[in-house]
Amino acid sequence: MKKLLTGMVVAFLAFGTFYVACAAGPDDAKAMVEKAGVFFKENGKTDTLTAISDPYGQFVKGELYVIVVDFNGRILADGGNPGFTGVNLIGLKDTNGKYLFKEMIEKAKAEDSGWVEYLWLNPATKKIQPKNTYVKRIKGIDAVMACGLLK
């Protein structure tokens, strides 16, 4: 019995360490946007939007996914929520009244890149949580790439 419990504890610790090691962090969100930016430079707008829109593609990994929003607030690509593609979300506010997409666009226009924090629904828990999103301006098409993670 003692060997079984010891084995279970070791397995639990190993899984816990693996889970923590695989959990996404801010550097992962930023890296995903940077990767999408390189893809855009190498492949152009059409292929990039197609790749980002693929929910099983390289720009969706666990809870992380890249979106592209034009400067008017229209979603051009969204691998995490493909149903948002084509929808204008400029007027969408979080529960604190923050215009999150407007702020993402303003941040990218003013600083080229940076972080925007707002409240978002956690799809797993169905609870509203803080979400931190890295945004980067896409030069040449007046749009923003973004990738965020729940805190």
C-alpha positions as semicolon CSV with decimal commas, in nm:
position;residue;x (nm);y (nm);z (nm)
1;M;0,000;0,000;0,000
2;K;0,285;0,237;0,087
3;K;0,447;0,174;-0,255
4;L;0,116;0,243;-0,428
5;L;0,069;0,573;-0,243
6;T;0,429;0,673;-0,311
7;G;0,379;0,592;-0,679
8;M;0,058;0,796;-0,689
9;V;0,228;1,095;-0,523
10;V;0,520;1,076;-0,767
11;A;0,279;1,051;-1,062
12;F;0,073;1,344;-0,931
13;L;0,383;1,559;-0,884
14;A;0,513;1,467;-1,228
15;F;0,177;1,549;-1,390
16;G;0,152;1,872;-1,193
17;T;0,498;1,975;-1,304
18;F;0,413;1,884;-1,664
19;Y;0,088;2,082;-1,645
20;V;0,263;2,390;-1,507
21;A;0,535;2,359;-1,770
22;C;0,268;2,347;-2,043
23;A;0,055;2,631;-1,907
24;A;0,063;2,936;-2,133
25;G;0,216;3,259;-2,013
26;P;0,259;3,613;-2,142
27;D;0,576;3,523;-2,332
28;D;0,382;3,252;-2,517
29;A;0,108;3,496;-2,621
30;K;0,365;3,748;-2,743
31;A;0,559;3,476;-2,929
32;M;0,241;3,363;-3,103
33;V;0,176;3,717;-3,233
34;E;0,540;3,756;-3,338
35;K;0,521;3,424;-3,525
36;A;0,204;3,538;-3,703
37;G;0,379;3,864;-3,795
38;V;0,667;3,675;-3,956
39;F;0,416;3,455;-4,139
40;F;0,242;3,770;-4,269
41;K;0,570;3,915;-4,401
42;E;0,654;3,588;-4,576
43;N;0,309;3,491;-4,706
44;G;0,095;3,804;-4,736
45;K;-0,247;3,903;-4,611
46;T;-0,472;3,637;-4,768
47;D;-0,265;3,335;-4,666
48;T;-0,210;3,478;-4,317
49;L;-0,579;3,538;-4,254
50;T;-0,656;3,187;-4,378
51;A;-0,388;3,034;-4,152
52;I;-0,500;3,232;-3,847
53;S;-0,865;3,138;-3,908
54;D;-0,785;2,765;-3,894
55;P;-0,890;2,644;-3,546
56;Y;-0,654;2,346;-3,587
57;G;-0,366;2,542;-3,737
58;Q;-0,037;2,674;-3,612
59;F;-0,185;2,990;-3,461
60;V;-0,408;2,807;-3,212
61;K;-0,242;2,632;-2,921
62;G;-0,441;2,540;-2,611
63;E;-0,599;2,855;-2,474
64;L;-0,390;3,074;-2,704
65;Y;-0,510;3,187;-3,045
66;V;-0,432;3,480;-3,270
67;I;-0,692;3,723;-3,396
68;V;-0,668;3,999;-3,654
69;V;-0,881;4,311;-3,616
70;D;-0,888;4,599;-3,864
71;F;-0,874;4,958;-3,742
72;N;-1,254;4,984;-3,772
73;G;-1,301;4,697;-3,526
74;R;-1,398;4,426;-3,776
75;I;-1,255;4,081;-3,705
76;L;-1,059;3,964;-4,010
77;A;-0,947;3,630;-3,863
78;D;-1,006;3,445;-3,537
79;G;-0,888;3,087;-3,492
80;G;-1,033;3,060;-3,142
81;N;-1,380;3,185;-3,235
82;P;-1,418;3,156;-3,615
83;G;-1,779;3,274;-3,588
84;F;-1,652;3,625;-3,503
85;T;-1,483;3,663;-3,843
86;G;-1,647;3,951;-4,027
87;V;-1,816;4,087;-3,716
88;N;-1,747;4,443;-3,607
89;L;-1,673;4,447;-3,233
90;I;-1,556;4,808;-3,194
91;G;-1,847;4,877;-2,957
92;L;-1,798;4,568;-2,739
93;K;-1,743;4,656;-2,373
94;D;-1,636;4,432;-2,089
95;T;-1,835;4,426;-1,764
96;N;-1,639;4,729;-1,639
97;G;-1,739;4,932;-1,945
98;K;-1,400;4,911;-2,119
99;Y;-1,414;4,915;-2,500
100;L;-1,162;4,636;-2,535
101;F;-1,121;4,624;-2,912
102;K;-1,107;5,002;-2,935
103;E;-0,830;5,000;-2,673
104;M;-0,640;4,726;-2,860
105;I;-0,651;4,933;-3,179
106;E;-0,551;5,254;-3,002
107;K;-0,259;5,079;-2,828
108;A;-0,130;4,938;-3,157
109;K;-0,167;5,270;-3,338
110;A;0,009;5,468;-3,065
111;E;0,283;5,225;-2,961
112;D;0,294;4,960;-3,240
113;S;0,263;4,689;-2,972
114;G;0,180;4,639;-2,607
115;W;-0,056;4,481;-2,358
116;V;-0,426;4,547;-2,299
117;E;-0,611;4,409;-1,997
118;Y;-0,987;4,364;-1,979
119;L;-1,247;4,121;-1,847
120;W;-1,348;3,818;-2,056
121;L;-1,561;3,507;-2,013
122;N;-1,361;3,196;-1,930
123;P;-1,514;2,931;-2,160
124;A;-1,423;2,650;-1,919
125;T;-1,556;2,798;-1,595
126;K;-1,818;3,035;-1,745
127;K;-1,686;3,304;-1,508
128;I;-1,567;3,652;-1,597
129;Q;-1,190;3,683;-1,545
130;P;-0,915;3,930;-1,626
131;K;-0,755;3,869;-1,965
132;N;-0,424;4,018;-2,075
133;T;-0,376;4,048;-2,451
134;Y;-0,064;4,130;-2,647
135;V;-0,136;4,345;-2,954
136;K;0,084;4,438;-3,248
137;R;0,013;4,664;-3,542
138;I;0,030;4,507;-3,888
139;K;0,182;4,772;-4,109
140;G;0,038;4,803;-4,455
141;I;-0,314;4,680;-4,387
142;D;-0,421;4,898;-4,091
143;A;-0,491;4,608;-3,862
144;V;-0,387;4,457;-3,530
145;M;-0,278;4,103;-3,444
146;A;-0,354;3,996;-3,091
147;C;-0,324;3,698;-2,860
148;G;-0,429;3,688;-2,497
149;L;-0,459;3,470;-2,195
150;L;-0,685;3,458;-1,896
151;K;-0,528;3,531;-1,561
